[in-house]
Amino acid sequence: DTEVTQTPKHLVMGMTNKKSLKCEQHMGHRAMYWYKQKAKKPPELMFVYSYEKLSINESVPSRFSPECPNSSLLNLHLHALQPEDSALYLCASSRYRAETQYFGPGTRLLVL
Amino acid sequence: GENVEQHPSTLSVQEGDSAVIKCTYSDSASNYFPWYKQELGKRPQLIIDIRSNVGEKKDQRIAVTLNKTAKHFSLHITETQPEDSAVYFCAASILGNRDDKIIFGKGTRLHILP
Protein backbone atom coordinates (compact mmCIF):
# COMPACT_ATOMS: atom_id res chain seq x y z
CA ASP A 1 0.00 0.00 0.00
CA THR A 2 1.68 3.23 -1.13
CA GLU A 3 -1.02 5.71 -0.29
CA VAL A 4 -2.19 7.94 2.48
CA THR A 5 -5.96 7.68 2.91
CA GLN A 6 -8.27 10.19 4.52
CA THR A 7 -11.91 10.07 5.53
CA PRO A 8 -14.31 11.68 5.04
CA LYS A 9 -13.73 13.40 1.69
CA HIS A 10 -16.21 16.14 2.51
CA LEU A 11 -17.62 17.35 5.81
CA VAL A 12 -20.17 20.01 6.64
CA MET A 13 -20.56 20.85 10.30
CA GLY A 14 -22.16 23.43 12.52
CA MET A 15 -20.23 25.46 15.05
CA THR A 16 -21.51 23.36 17.95
CA ASN A 17 -20.68 19.97 16.42
CA LYS A 18 -17.90 17.56 17.30
CA LYS A 19 -16.39 15.59 14.45
CA SER A 20 -13.20 13.71 13.63
CA LEU A 21 -11.04 13.45 10.55
CA LYS A 22 -9.14 10.22 10.00
CA CYS A 23 -5.82 9.58 8.30
CA GLU A 24 -4.11 6.26 7.70
CA GLN A 25 -0.92 5.06 6.04
CA HIS A 26 0.59 1.59 5.73
CA MET A 27 3.97 2.55 4.32
CA GLY A 28 5.74 2.14 7.64
CA HIS A 29 6.37 5.87 7.78
CA ARG A 30 7.51 7.22 11.12
CA ALA A 31 6.16 10.76 10.74
CA MET A 32 2.62 11.98 10.08
CA TYR A 33 1.31 15.49 9.64
CA TRP A 34 -1.86 17.53 9.52
CA TYR A 35 -2.00 20.60 7.28
CA LYS A 36 -4.68 23.20 6.68
CA GLN A 37 -4.90 24.67 3.19
CA LYS A 38 -7.00 27.68 2.22
CA ALA A 39 -7.73 28.44 -1.42
CA LYS A 40 -4.73 29.73 -3.40
CA LYS A 41 -2.38 29.30 -0.42
CA PRO A 42 0.32 26.75 0.45
CA PRO A 43 -0.40 24.08 3.06
CA GLU A 44 0.08 25.35 6.64
CA LEU A 45 1.46 22.86 9.11
CA MET A 46 -0.77 22.21 12.13
CA PHE A 47 0.68 19.13 13.84
CA VAL A 48 3.52 16.65 13.43
CA TYR A 49 3.66 13.25 15.06
CA SER A 50 7.07 11.62 14.87
CA TYR A 51 9.22 9.45 17.10
CA GLU A 52 6.19 8.97 19.35
CA LYS A 53 6.12 12.70 20.01
CA LEU A 54 3.54 15.29 19.01
CA SER A 55 4.68 18.73 17.87
CA ILE A 56 2.14 21.50 17.67
CA ASN A 57 2.15 24.72 15.66
CA GLU A 58 1.57 27.26 18.44
CA SER A 59 -0.84 29.26 16.29
CA VAL A 60 -3.32 26.37 15.97
CA PRO A 61 -6.36 26.95 18.22
CA SER A 62 -7.31 24.36 20.85
CA ARG A 63 -10.54 23.52 19.04
CA PHE A 64 -8.32 21.24 16.92
CA SER A 65 -6.81 18.26 18.75
CA PRO A 66 -4.78 15.46 17.20
CA GLU A 67 -4.75 11.87 18.34
CA CYS A 68 -2.36 9.11 17.33
CA PRO A 69 -3.85 5.71 18.27
CA ASN A 70 -0.95 3.88 16.60
CA SER A 71 1.88 4.50 14.18
CA SER A 72 -0.39 4.14 11.12
CA LEU A 73 -3.22 6.41 12.20
CA LEU A 74 -3.45 10.10 12.93
CA ASN A 75 -6.86 11.54 13.72
CA LEU A 76 -7.89 15.17 14.03
CA HIS A 77 -10.71 15.94 16.45
CA LEU A 78 -12.77 19.05 15.76
CA HIS A 79 -14.90 20.85 18.32
CA ALA A 80 -16.69 24.21 18.29
CA LEU A 81 -15.14 25.28 14.99
CA GLN A 82 -15.59 28.68 13.39
CA PRO A 83 -16.55 29.50 9.77
CA GLU A 84 -12.95 30.63 9.11
CA ASP A 85 -11.84 27.05 9.80
CA SER A 86 -13.44 26.03 6.51
CA ALA A 87 -10.58 24.71 4.37
CA LEU A 88 -8.99 21.63 2.84
CA TYR A 89 -7.37 19.52 5.58
CA LEU A 90 -4.50 17.46 4.30
CA CYS A 91 -2.79 14.60 6.03
CA ALA A 92 0.73 13.58 4.99
CA SER A 93 3.33 11.06 6.00
CA SER A 94 7.05 10.64 5.50
CA ARG A 95 9.60 7.95 6.22
CA TYR A 96 11.26 10.23 8.73
CA ARG A 97 10.59 13.82 9.70
CA ALA A 98 11.61 16.45 7.10
CA GLU A 99 11.87 13.83 4.34
CA THR A 100 9.61 13.57 1.29
CA GLN A 101 6.01 13.93 2.35
CA TYR A 102 3.20 12.03 0.67
CA PHE A 103 -0.17 13.67 0.93
CA GLY A 104 -3.60 12.16 1.32
CA PRO A 105 -6.51 13.35 -0.87
CA GLY A 106 -7.71 15.72 1.84
CA THR A 107 -10.98 16.43 3.61
CA ARG A 108 -12.85 19.49 2.41
CA LEU A 109 -14.44 21.00 5.50
CA LEU A 110 -17.22 23.57 5.55
CA VAL A 111 -18.21 25.10 8.88
CA LEU A 112 -21.60 26.80 8.91
CA GLY B 1 14.14 29.73 10.92
CA GLU B 2 13.97 28.77 7.25
CA ASN B 3 12.15 31.03 4.81
CA VAL B 4 11.38 30.06 1.21
CA GLU B 5 10.54 32.70 -1.40
CA GLN B 6 8.94 31.60 -4.68
CA HIS B 7 8.52 33.56 -7.94
CA PRO B 8 6.51 34.26 -9.94
CA SER B 9 3.16 33.85 -8.22
CA THR B 10 1.45 33.41 -11.61
CA LEU B 11 2.95 32.28 -14.91
CA SER B 12 1.31 31.92 -18.31
CA VAL B 13 3.15 30.20 -21.13
CA GLN B 14 2.16 29.09 -24.62
CA GLU B 15 1.74 25.36 -25.04
CA GLY B 16 5.03 23.87 -26.19
CA ASP B 17 7.15 26.62 -24.62
CA SER B 18 9.23 26.24 -21.46
CA ALA B 19 8.32 27.38 -17.96
CA VAL B 20 10.73 28.28 -15.17
CA ILE B 21 9.83 28.76 -11.51
CA LYS B 22 12.42 30.04 -9.06
CA CYS B 23 12.82 29.68 -5.31
CA THR B 24 15.30 31.03 -2.78
CA TYR B 25 15.91 29.77 0.73
CA SER B 26 17.49 31.40 3.75
CA ASP B 27 18.95 28.55 5.84
CA SER B 28 22.27 27.37 4.42
CA ALA B 29 21.82 24.08 6.35
CA SER B 30 18.86 23.10 4.13
CA ASN B 31 19.84 20.11 2.05
CA TYR B 32 16.62 18.73 0.55
CA PHE B 33 14.39 20.53 -1.96
CA PRO B 34 11.19 18.86 -3.20
CA TRP B 35 8.74 20.28 -5.75
CA TYR B 36 5.02 19.56 -5.51
CA LYS B 37 2.31 19.95 -8.15
CA GLN B 38 -1.26 20.54 -7.05
CA GLU B 39 -4.07 20.36 -9.58
CA LEU B 40 -7.35 22.04 -8.80
CA GLY B 41 -9.20 20.21 -6.04
CA LYS B 42 -6.49 17.58 -5.64
CA ARG B 43 -3.66 16.80 -3.26
CA PRO B 44 -0.10 18.11 -3.67
CA GLN B 45 1.99 15.48 -5.41
CA LEU B 46 5.75 15.23 -5.47
CA ILE B 47 7.05 15.66 -9.01
CA ILE B 48 10.80 15.93 -8.48
CA ASP B 49 13.27 16.56 -5.67
CA ILE B 50 16.95 17.33 -5.34
CA ARG B 51 19.51 16.95 -2.56
CA SER B 52 22.29 19.41 -1.91
CA ASN B 53 25.05 17.09 -3.13
CA VAL B 54 23.64 17.35 -6.67
CA GLY B 55 23.47 20.43 -8.91
CA GLU B 56 20.86 19.25 -11.37
CA LYS B 57 18.32 16.47 -11.75
CA LYS B 58 16.14 15.64 -14.73
CA ASP B 59 13.05 13.49 -15.24
CA GLN B 60 11.71 13.60 -18.80
CA ARG B 61 10.35 17.14 -19.35
CA ILE B 62 11.03 18.28 -15.80
CA ALA B 63 14.35 19.37 -14.37
CA VAL B 64 15.48 21.03 -11.17
CA THR B 65 18.70 22.99 -10.69
CA LEU B 66 20.29 23.98 -7.39
CA ASN B 67 22.81 26.73 -6.68
CA LYS B 68 23.95 26.26 -3.08
CA THR B 69 26.16 29.33 -3.07
CA ALA B 70 23.32 31.61 -4.08
CA LYS B 71 20.77 29.55 -2.11
CA HIS B 72 18.34 29.21 -4.94
CA PHE B 73 16.78 26.38 -6.89
CA SER B 74 14.57 26.32 -9.97
CA LEU B 75 12.04 24.09 -11.67
CA HIS B 76 12.18 23.86 -15.46
CA ILE B 77 9.36 22.36 -17.51
CA THR B 78 10.04 21.97 -21.22
CA GLU B 79 7.54 21.39 -24.06
CA THR B 80 4.67 22.37 -21.80
CA GLN B 81 1.33 20.63 -22.21
CA PRO B 82 -2.21 21.53 -21.04
CA GLU B 83 -1.97 18.98 -18.21
CA ASP B 84 0.95 20.96 -16.75
CA SER B 85 -1.55 23.65 -15.68
CA ALA B 86 -1.54 23.54 -11.88
CA VAL B 87 -0.10 25.22 -8.80
CA TYR B 88 3.53 24.34 -8.11
CA PHE B 89 5.09 24.56 -4.65
CA CYS B 90 8.79 24.47 -3.88
CA ALA B 91 9.97 23.47 -0.42
CA ALA B 92 13.14 23.16 1.64
CA SER B 93 14.15 21.08 4.64
CA ILE B 94 17.12 19.60 6.49
CA LEU B 95 17.30 15.84 6.11
CA GLY B 96 18.31 13.99 9.22
CA ASN B 97 17.20 16.74 11.55
CA ARG B 98 14.59 15.25 13.86
CA ASP B 99 13.08 18.57 14.80
CA ASP B 100 12.99 20.22 11.42
CA LYS B 101 10.06 20.46 9.06
CA ILE B 102 9.51 21.14 5.38
CA ILE B 103 8.94 24.84 4.59
CA PHE B 104 6.83 25.54 1.51
CA GLY B 105 7.00 28.48 -0.86
CA LYS B 106 3.77 30.36 -1.54
CA GLY B 107 3.16 28.61 -4.84
CA THR B 108 3.14 29.47 -8.55
CA ARG B 109 -0.04 29.15 -10.56
CA LEU B 110 1.00 27.94 -14.02
CA HIS B 111 -1.39 28.42 -16.94
CA ILE B 112 -0.64 26.69 -20.23
CA LEU B 113 -2.24 28.66 -23.06
CA PRO B 114 -3.49 26.74 -26.12
Interface residues (C-beta under 8 A of the other chain):
Chain A: K40 K41 P42 P43 L45 V48 S50 Y51 S55 L90 Y96 R97 A98 E99 T100 Q101 Y102 F103 G104 P105 G106
Chain B: Y32 P34 Y36 K42 R43 P44 Q45 L46 D49 V87 F89 S93 I94 L95 G96 N97 R98 D99 D100 K101 I102 F104 G105 K106 G107 R109
